[in-house]
């Protein structure tokens, strides 16, 4: 009998799982022109259900990849949150309406809701244009990581061996392929195969809270049906989220006795379907009605598990992202957002290592940054889901959750994603914060509009920081018309042009690692950008002024907003949009030290 032919192949990055984490990673790496493949067990792409909420920070991230416009066009914006509590008549009543997003620096001061299939389609279309498709009906059956330290530390080697099996091949066709990868990313969900192969534990606990979810187009007299509505009633808790195309999503707290099999102790979906979930919601919404008009578009039941993986990477060669490394309740709307943020953090680091621009040590910051975030997320989620699932404060229940406490916990930067903070590492140097107190080292650059010097065109600074895998150097030159400050800036340029300066030390022929953006104080009506040294105006579009727009309606306070004084500052922004380091204009060598901690000289 002939031995079946087994194909061998090599790839830079193999991604297992085509959910939000996997697709974000694949799209980012495809943008970086990395040789990437992504496989998924499902035969077809998702068309409904699953996650649906995108936070303000995630919209900013998608904007940096050029994907936010379509998201905003297709989704439903959620601006208001309404809070309902028990009324004296036995039903519920409105106790408060507030902004759904309270982070003052949010560029997009709202959440958007769109079903996960449509969000994934945005990535799929972007990847297709870049020549990357999801290989469906494909599963990994074996993964081995080399034990040779020399191979593991050589970024050009392929130390991960994965056997893939195609599930849709007819008999006689080769069903197996052996892939030799430089890196593997497991974005394969809460029951991650990749995580299990390396015996990575999920630390945490299962909560006691059981929730049902239904997607419907409602017939209702509930006044806040198009807002996010957080409802505490004497019958349980309900969360309503407005969605695209007249849809809403209904989250309902369920009782153990209604849904748990007493023998196994597990959730038994046979005991309750979408009709019963909606009935429970209807009780909690009294005196208002809530009726589905065209069937149930999607539904599920789940117990909240709050767990974090003990490690996010193996030897900086195999990584897990998204639900594979953290699980939590959907109440805080963080699932899909946290997953995509994991990949956004990881992709640029892998890309720089593959280009030979960064040491392998940079990859260690993925786990240190994202695991810390995941632990913070679980701590918040425990508090939030306990409050959400708890009994409300009433005359009969003095120990219940007060509306004021619930509202105060809701109003946090955490749920918006804006408050993510990465601590000191090779990629974050926390010195010199006082030079730009509003640009917090380890946090994303807050939005602000500056005027382009050449044509007074207002530009949002975040749009000058695309996810193009380059470091952005924001040069706040201060008042350049002042002769003393001009001399200081020219001296800085001289320092930056020395052979040992990071700009020359890490020069990459034909593909610069750095993009210099100059931001000056000054007035548009008498500003001359040609007075700047050539280094600070590599192109006429790279010089900006902190001045009002031509109508005088906005702008002109960027230096003050960012806490930058007249002496100026050098701000190094990482490829993911987070502040990596700050230095004084007369100490360029501090940036030399920062980049030397992880960058490699081109071969």
Secondary structure, DSSP 8 states (H G I E B T S, - for coil): ------EEEEEEEEEE--SHHHHHHHHHHHHTT--EEEE-S-SS---S-S--EE-HHHHHHHHHTT-HHHHHHHSEEE-EEEEEEE-TTSSEEEEEEEES---TT-SS-SEEE--HHHHHHHHHHHHHHTT--EE-SEEEEEEEE---HHHHH-TTS--EEEEEEESS--TTS--EEEEEEEEEEE---TT-HHHHHTT--EEEEEEEEEEEEEEEEEEE--TTTTSEEEEEETTEEEEEEE-STTEEEEEEEE-HHHHB-TTT-SB-GGG--HHHHHHHHHHHHTTS-EEESS--SEEEEEEEEEEEES-SEETTTEEE-GGGTEE--STTS-HHHHHHHHHHHHHHHHHHHHTTSB-GGGGHHHHHHHHHHHHHHHHHHHHHHHHHHS-B--SS-TTSB-HHHHHHHHS-HHHHTTT----SBTTB--TTGGGBTTS-TTSB----EEEETTT--EEEGGGGS-SSS-EEEEEEEE-TTSHHHHHHHHHHHHHHTSTTSHHHHT--TTS-SEEEEEEE---GGG--GGGS-GGGGSSGGGEEE--B-TTSSSBS-HHHHTTB-TT-EEEEE-TTSBEEEEE-TT-THHHHHHHHTTB----
